[in-house]
Structure formats: structure tokens, C-alpha cells
Amino acid sequence: MNERESASTTEVEIFGATYVIRGGQEPEYLNELAEEVDRRMRELAGHVTSPEAGRLAILTALNLADELSRSRTSWDGERSEIETRLTSLVGQLAKALDEGRGGKRARAARKIESRGNP
């Protein structure tokens, strides 16, 4: 089965217009996305002087792109912080394990020495 045969179609309504979306996503998911875009466009329509659909769609797309960019920047910062903390914890763990091994060796050596010296 090729990509065209596996793609389903879903009708969604955004800002009073009906669109047929072809894709592999679930219809419920596509409807949720369309509802979010519709909500944002209607919200913007209350703040602009000429609520033309094309202009609102562009403004909505810009707002969504801004949110996506900010989320990516935030995620990258959090990821960097997590990597730094993980590196520190790995170093601390390695040090503790090395000290633990050294401590066992020292105890074993003392035990051997004490057996040899009555």
C-alpha cells in the first residue's frame, strides 16, 4: 500500500471555512488542532481592525511559531542543565565507587596483615 492509499481524509472547520485534510493522523487529533487554530484566530479577530481570514491565519501562524521557538529554547536550556547535572553526578558516583574499592582493598590488606601477626 502506498502513501496515498494509507492517507485518510478529515473535514475540519477553521474560522467558518471547511477544509479537507489528508494525512495519516487520527481524525480526533486533526480536529483538536483545527479547534486550537480556530480559537486563536477568533481571539485575534477581536484585537485587529480588519479581521480578514488570511491575515488572521498569518498572525496565528506567527504566534504559534513564536511559542514553538520559545519552547525549543526553553527545552534546550533545560536539556543543557540536565546534562551538566548528570555529568557532575556521574563524576561523584565514579569517585565514590573508586573510594569504596580502595577502602575494601585497605580493609582486606589490614585483615591479611593481622592474620600474619599473632
TIVEXSE-703203 format. One line per 5 residues: for each residue x, y, z of N, C-alpha, C. Coordinates in Angstrom, 2 decimals. Last residue first. Layout:
<atoms>
X,Y,Z,X,Y,Z,X,Y,Z ~ ... .
</atoms>
This chain:
<atoms>
50.43,-12.59,64.91,49.60,-13.04,66.02,49.63,-12.15,67.21 ~ 50.30,-11.56,61.79,50.92,-11.09,63.03,50.04,-11.53,64.21 ~ 48.74,-12.52,59.76,50.16,-12.85,59.74,50.85,-12.47,61.02 ~ 46.33,-11.37,60.29,46.44,-12.84,60.34,47.91,-13.26,60.43 ~ 46.84,-8.70,59.82,46.54,-9.12,61.17,46.59,-10.63,61.33 .
47.25,-8.68,57.06,48.36,-8.36,57.96,48.08,-8.85,59.37 ~ 44.67,-9.27,56.21,45.76,-10.20,55.89,46.94,-9.96,56.83 ~ 43.40,-6.98,57.15,42.95,-8.28,57.62,44.05,-9.33,57.39 ~ 44.64,-4.99,55.70,44.78,-5.00,57.15,44.40,-6.35,57.72 ~ 43.74,-5.72,53.12,45.18,-5.74,53.43,45.40,-5.76,54.93 .
41.00,-5.29,53.39,41.49,-6.64,53.10,42.97,-6.75,53.43 ~ 40.98,-2.54,53.82,40.48,-3.44,54.88,40.99,-4.85,54.67 ~ 42.01,-1.69,51.34,42.74,-1.37,52.58,42.28,-2.29,53.71 ~ 40.02,-2.62,49.62,41.40,-3.13,49.49,42.18,-2.88,50.78 ~ 37.88,-1.12,50.50,37.81,-2.57,50.60,39.21,-3.17,50.53 .
38.81,1.45,49.82,38.52,1.11,51.21,38.46,-0.38,51.42 ~ 38.90,1.25,47.05,40.14,1.47,47.79,39.96,1.11,49.25 ~ 36.18,1.01,46.54,37.08,-0.08,46.16,38.40,0.03,46.93 ~ 35.32,3.49,47.46,34.79,2.25,48.04,35.68,1.07,47.74 ~ 36.61,5.20,45.75,36.94,5.26,47.17,36.46,3.99,47.87 .
35.29,4.47,43.37,36.74,4.30,43.48,37.17,4.30,44.95 ~ 32.67,5.23,44.03,32.97,3.83,43.74,34.46,3.54,43.87 ~ 33.02,7.99,44.33,32.56,7.19,45.46,32.87,5.71,45.25 ~ 33.79,8.65,41.70,34.69,8.91,42.81,34.31,8.06,44.02 ~ 31.46,7.95,40.32,32.73,7.29,39.99,33.73,7.46,41.13 .
29.66,9.77,41.50,29.46,8.32,41.64,30.75,7.56,41.37 ~ 30.72,12.20,40.63,30.62,11.91,42.05,30.46,10.42,42.31 ~ 30.41,11.87,37.83,31.73,12.07,38.43,31.73,11.75,39.91 ~ 27.63,11.70,37.69,28.43,10.56,37.24,29.84,10.66,37.82 ~ 26.99,14.28,38.58,26.59,13.11,39.37,27.38,11.86,38.98 .
28.03,15.83,36.46,28.52,16.01,37.83,28.20,14.79,38.69 ~ 26.46,14.90,34.35,27.92,14.75,34.29,28.52,14.86,35.68 ~ 23.94,15.76,35.25,24.21,14.34,35.08,25.71,14.06,35.06 ~ 24.23,18.53,35.14,23.99,17.88,36.43,24.30,16.39,36.36 ~ 24.57,18.82,32.36,25.60,19.29,33.29,25.45,18.60,34.64 .
22.13,17.78,31.41,23.39,17.15,31.02,24.52,17.54,31.97 ~ 20.36,19.66,32.55,20.27,18.24,32.94,21.58,17.52,32.60 ~ 21.13,21.97,31.15,21.24,21.91,32.62,21.22,20.47,33.12 ~ 20.46,21.21,28.55,21.85,21.52,28.88,22.08,21.43,30.38 ~ 17.68,20.95,28.85,18.48,19.79,28.46,19.95,20.01,28.82 .
16.97,23.57,29.41,16.74,22.53,30.42,17.59,21.30,30.11 ~ 17.68,24.74,26.94,18.30,25.19,28.19,18.16,24.15,29.29 ~ 15.96,23.35,25.22,17.41,23.25,25.02,18.15,23.67,26.29 ~ 13.49,24.21,26.21,13.83,22.79,26.28,15.35,22.61,26.13 ~ 13.63,26.93,25.55,13.50,26.52,26.95,13.94,25.06,27.13 .
13.74,26.72,22.78,14.82,27.39,23.50,14.81,26.96,24.96 ~ 11.27,25.45,22.29,12.53,24.80,21.91,13.71,25.39,22.67 ~ 9.52,27.44,23.21,9.53,26.11,23.84,10.82,25.37,23.53 ~ 10.08,29.50,21.42,10.34,29.70,22.84,10.40,28.36,23.58 ~ 9.20,28.25,19.04,10.59,28.67,19.18,10.96,28.85,20.65 .
6.47,27.93,19.62,7.30,26.77,19.33,8.78,27.11,19.53 ~ 5.67,30.61,19.87,5.54,29.69,21.00,6.44,28.47,20.82 ~ 6.22,31.46,17.22,6.89,32.09,18.35,6.84,31.17,19.58 ~ 4.41,29.89,15.81,5.85,29.71,15.55,6.66,30.31,16.69 ~ 2.01,30.96,16.79,2.34,29.56,17.05,3.83,29.29,16.84 .
2.23,33.57,15.77,2.13,33.35,17.21,2.50,31.91,17.57 ~ 2.27,33.00,13.01,3.41,33.67,13.64,3.40,33.47,15.15 ~ -0.29,31.89,12.71,0.89,31.08,12.41,2.14,31.68,13.05 ~ -1.81,34.15,13.34,-1.91,32.95,14.17,-0.69,32.06,13.96 ~ -1.11,35.79,11.20,-0.80,36.22,12.57,-0.84,35.03,13.53 .
-2.14,34.21,9.09,-0.71,34.52,9.15,-0.31,34.93,10.56 ~ -4.86,34.22,9.75,-4.14,32.95,9.66,-2.64,33.17,9.76 ~ -5.47,36.92,9.55,-5.55,36.26,10.86,-4.79,34.93,10.86 ~ -5.18,37.21,6.78,-4.32,37.98,7.69,-4.30,37.34,9.07 ~ -7.24,35.52,5.91,-5.85,35.27,5.51,-4.86,35.97,6.43 .
-9.59,36.71,7.08,-9.15,35.34,7.41,-7.68,35.08,7.08 ~ -9.64,39.93,8.48,-9.62,39.13,7.25,-8.98,37.77,7.57 ~ -10.55,41.95,10.46,-10.35,40.52,10.72,-10.47,39.66,9.46 ~ -9.22,44.88,10.92,-9.84,44.18,9.79,-9.57,42.68,9.94 ~ -8.25,45.49,13.51,-9.28,46.33,12.89,-9.96,45.66,11.70 .
-7.94,43.04,16.15,-7.46,43.71,14.93,-8.62,44.48,14.29 ~ -8.99,41.63,18.27,-7.95,42.63,18.55,-7.43,43.36,17.32 ~ -10.70,39.64,17.57,-11.20,40.66,18.48,-10.22,41.78,18.74 ~ -9.10,37.98,16.12,-10.08,38.78,15.39,-10.65,39.89,16.27 ~ -7.72,36.50,18.04,-7.04,37.61,17.36,-8.02,38.53,16.65 .
-9.78,34.67,18.63,-9.24,35.53,19.68,-8.54,36.75,19.06 ~ -10.03,33.39,16.20,-11.17,34.15,16.72,-10.72,35.11,17.82 ~ -7.51,32.16,16.08,-7.90,33.13,15.05,-9.05,34.00,15.54 ~ -7.65,30.45,18.30,-6.65,31.52,18.25,-7.01,32.59,17.22 ~ -9.72,28.74,17.53,-9.82,29.51,18.77,-8.87,30.72,18.73 .
-8.62,27.60,15.18,-9.86,28.37,15.12,-9.99,29.28,16.34 ~ -6.45,26.22,16.30,-6.21,27.28,15.32,-7.44,28.18,15.23 ~ -7.90,24.42,17.94,-6.92,25.34,18.53,-6.64,26.51,17.58 ~ -9.39,23.02,16.06,-10.09,23.79,17.09,-9.15,24.81,17.73 ~ -7.32,21.76,14.64,-8.16,22.75,13.95,-8.91,23.62,14.97 .
-6.40,20.02,16.64,-5.51,21.04,16.08,-6.33,22.16,15.42 ~ -8.70,18.45,16.97,-8.16,19.21,18.11,-7.25,20.33,17.61 ~ -8.88,17.29,14.42,-9.94,18.18,14.89,-9.48,19.03,16.07 ~ -6.58,15.72,14.46,-6.69,16.80,13.49,-7.77,17.80,13.89 ~ -7.37,13.92,16.48,-6.19,14.75,16.65,-6.24,15.95,15.70 .
-9.55,12.67,15.30,-9.73,13.39,16.56,-8.56,14.37,16.79 ~ -8.40,11.36,13.06,-9.32,12.49,12.87,-9.51,13.32,14.15 ~ -4.90,10.64,13.27,-6.27,10.32,13.69,-7.16,11.56,13.49 ~ -2.81,11.02,10.34,-3.18,11.25,11.73,-4.63,10.87,12.00 ~ -2.12,10.85,7.71,-2.15,9.60,8.45,-2.56,9.77,9.92 .
-4.17,12.95,5.57,-2.98,12.58,6.31,-3.18,11.29,7.07 ~ -5.84,15.70,4.37,-5.45,14.33,4.06,-4.16,14.03,4.82 ~ -8.56,17.69,5.14,-7.15,17.41,5.44,-6.89,15.94,5.14 ~ -10.59,20.06,3.94,-10.41,18.61,3.93,-8.91,18.37,4.07 ~ -12.24,22.70,5.63,-11.05,22.21,4.93,-11.02,20.69,5.02 .
-14.53,25.33,5.77,-14.31,23.90,5.90,-13.12,23.49,5.04 ~ -14.63,28.33,7.68,-14.37,27.65,6.41,-14.09,26.18,6.68 ~ -14.88,29.50,10.19,-16.03,29.49,9.29,-15.83,28.81,7.96 ~ -12.40,29.01,11.40,-12.84,30.38,11.14,-13.93,30.43,10.07 ~ -12.33,25.81,10.29,-11.50,26.84,10.91,-12.00,28.20,10.44 .
-13.21,22.49,10.46,-13.70,23.84,10.23,-12.83,24.81,11.02 ~ -12.33,19.52,8.63,-12.24,20.38,9.81,-12.78,21.75,9.45 ~ -12.50,16.22,7.58,-13.02,17.57,7.39,-12.90,18.32,8.70 ~ -9.97,14.03,6.56,-10.77,14.52,7.68,-11.22,15.93,7.36 ~ -8.85,11.06,4.95,-9.23,12.47,4.89,-10.12,12.80,6.09 .
-5.86,9.04,5.15,-7.30,9.24,5.24,-7.60,10.73,5.16 ~ -3.40,7.24,3.43,-3.81,8.52,3.99,-5.33,8.61,4.00 ~ -2.84,4.93,2.06,-2.93,4.83,3.51,-3.41,6.12,4.16 ~ -2.72,5.71,-0.61,-3.77,4.77,-0.23,-3.95,4.72,1.28 ~ -0.47,7.36,-0.60,-1.77,7.92,-0.97,-2.91,7.02,-0.52 .
1.61,5.56,0.05,1.25,6.64,0.98,-0.13,7.23,0.67 ~ 0.63,2.17,-0.91,1.46,3.37,-0.96,0.90,4.45,-0.04 ~ 0.85,-1.17,0.00,0.00,0.00,0.00,0.89,1.24,0.00 .
</atoms>
